Amino acid sequence: MKTTNNTVLITGGSAGIGLAMARLFVANGNRVIITGRNAERLQAAAAELENVTAIVCDVNSEADVQQLTDRVQRDFPELNILINNAGTAYAYTLSAGSLAAEKAKDEMLTNYFSVIHLTEKLLPVLQQAAEAAIVNVSSIVAFVPSSGVPTYSGSKAALHSYTQSLRLSLAGSPVKVFELMPPLVNTEFSRAIGGEHGIPAGVVAAELLQALQTGVYEIHVGQTADIYQLSRSAPAEALLAMNSSIH
């Protein structure tokens, strides 16, 4: 699809991969809407860029999502790209007293249920466009789990499955469904799991833009491609490789 003259909504757009994507889409002549929970950080991010609208929205809040939907329908009816990027993760080891269920509920709410909710709300707008895209940002751990982020891995595996079903459901419609699957990325979000050793967020954004242009719907960025291939040919080796160090 075209990568200029779009109207793009990016959740979790005030930092990390989301902000890197916002920068790149703006640089390519798109109108960008970024959302996030922290108003101050969101406004600071928007101030760096031109042609960007910042809207405070907690994707886990039904009221916030409804307000966002109403605003998009009113002010941005031309919206044609939705990027579900907002996420949360807990780095910990599964053990007695780790509060795994509590952490998993939070991760599933943000990384999975909120994506389904917002997508369903905005789908009527996207389906009015001549050409549209939904991009779900999952992870390398959607294929092979990391014991360092055990329930985050599960939430991204669920998102991967949902994305495949959504792609099949919308086949033949103007809305194409993409899944962006980064490896470890050097962001504040991934600091607890060794993010300083990850790839730059700008690389992930560039891979997405290229995939939109070429119609590659499952985007295996960097090391994700290697892990994916290994998971198909030798699943036990892939699991060992993923967990030989923190990812």
ABEGO torsion letter per residue (X at the ends): XBABGBBBBBBGAABEAAAAAAAAAAAAGBBBBBBBABAAAAAAAAAABBGBBBBBBBAABAAAAAAAAAAAAAABAABABBBBABBBBBBBBBBBGAGAAAAAAAAAAAAAAAAAAAAAAAAAAAAABABBBBBBBBBAAAABBBAABAAAAAAAAAAAAAAAAAAAAABGBABBBBBBBBBBBBBAAAAAAGAAABBBAAAAAAAAAAAAAAGBABBBBEAAAAAAAAAAABAAAAAAAAAABBX
